[in-house]
Amino acid sequence: MNLLILLYVLVSISGAAVLALEILGTRLLGPFFGVSLYLWSALITVTLASLAAGYALGGRWADRRPLLSRLGALFAAAGLWVLIIPWIKHPLLQLIGGMGLRSAVLVSAVVLFAVPLTLLGMITPYALRLKATSVDHVGRDAGNLYAASTIASVVAALATGFWLLPSLGVLRLTLFVGVVLLVGSALAFWGVRRTGSENRRVASSAALLFFLMAAAAGYGVVRAEVPPRSLLFKCDSPYSEVRVLQHEDGRYLLLDGGVHTVEGFGQGESHHRYVPVFESLEYLFDEPGRMLLLGLGGGVVAVDYHLAGWEVDAVEIDPMVVDVARRFFDLKPAQARVHLGDARRFLLETPKRWDLILVDAFGSSSIPFHLVTEEFFALVREHLLPNGVLAMNVEARQWYDPVVASIGKTLRQDFPVVWALPTQEPRNVLGNVVLVAGVDPALHFDEERLPRPIDVLYDDYEHWRVIQMNHGWDNRFDPAALARAEVLTDDRNRIELWSDAVNRQARVQLRETFGDDPALR
């Protein structure tokens, strides 16, 4: 391998590593902060700023003394830093836990990724200085090297998201990227020995030292990765990090660190306060009909409606979530027809209509923005029967949160009847609010049909369940009448901004529940 080919290989490795690290950042930090607009913005900002610093520093360092061994040292330092990221991540996140969400996301991205990305940014201008043989060709040389680096970035982005992350998982892929960078270092030092342009003994000694340090770092990370007993399942799907945790009060399904299902009290009995309110919606109908659930989670809601005699369809974008619902939450294939795909796309492609559509779709930190807009609700109405009802689960900091107010006002653009049914007490604490919208202007709730707590005193779970149902309906209000409400559209939508504080508070509560359980790391 001559020097020219070696330099192209090295800049390709550095370009691929940059994009792999940027995408890995969402999975390394997502379980703690949620994969939100803030996390992506922080990672992109740190990546671009680090690369800019690297370009400037690399060019200046190359002008002083362009040595291939120094290029090897850049790769080795970047590889070692990547290998220790799994070591330093948890202590760092514990240290900055008291910061606001936006500050914590930015600080963690800087600490974990700024150093290796800056080092990788130095590689291409340094390689250019080694390659350039005359001023006449420097423009062409620069273009070719940056093109090779960018093409490698494109390939790495596709490979990381489509295959590597789901196949290897976060830890193994992080170690893999670190090892690949060390391979780049080895190639550079090997190039020193081949060309004989530098001190071979120094190059060999440096290479050996870097590899011994890397082996120690990788070994320590692998040995430290012992799954705790409370962690029943952990896997990286194409859409999120999926975990199933066993706690003293039940079984939890977490997606990117956000709670999506809590099965407690007994077999198949949900510990989420909003689920009984969802179940109470069957009393709006004289008899069971057809129900569509957008967002499967653990499948508890689907099972409850199936047992009540309803024909259940469910839409879930993540095949891994469906598998987890069946393996750990006892969802049977006969209890719901599960359709894989995006909820909005599913409605665009199906002609079917339902009596009841329940929206329980959450990303790791908020409801997906395209499922709370006027255009989405108009699409939902087209798939409801004449007396149909739409209900949506919303997590909010209080009953009258701007999230609740604005989704309620947006629903009123297409539905004549809108109610908000709160589930938490007191009204100014974090919890769920179920928004209910009816196609029929005469829709009303017959409270005589709703079970009362006095009827179920013999069963603790049923007693709790009926109390939750009554609490929601007894405290219902019109969310569209609240102040600070605005209509959400595909063009203008602030749901992710409002969800910032909700997401932060929810994750604080989760860690208060589990303490320092390593299952959350």
Helices and strands as residue ranges (DSSP letters): H 3-33, H 37-64, H 68-95, H 101-131, G 135-137, H 138-159, I 160-164, H 165-195, H 200-224, E 231-236, E 241-247, E 250-255, E 258-263, H 274-280, G 281-284, E 290-294, H 300-307, E 311-316, H 319-328, G 333-335, E 337-340, H 343-349, E 354-359, G 369-371, H 374-382, E 384-396, H 402-411, E 417-422, E 431-438, G 447-449, G 453-456, H 460-474, G 479-481, H 495-514, G 518-520
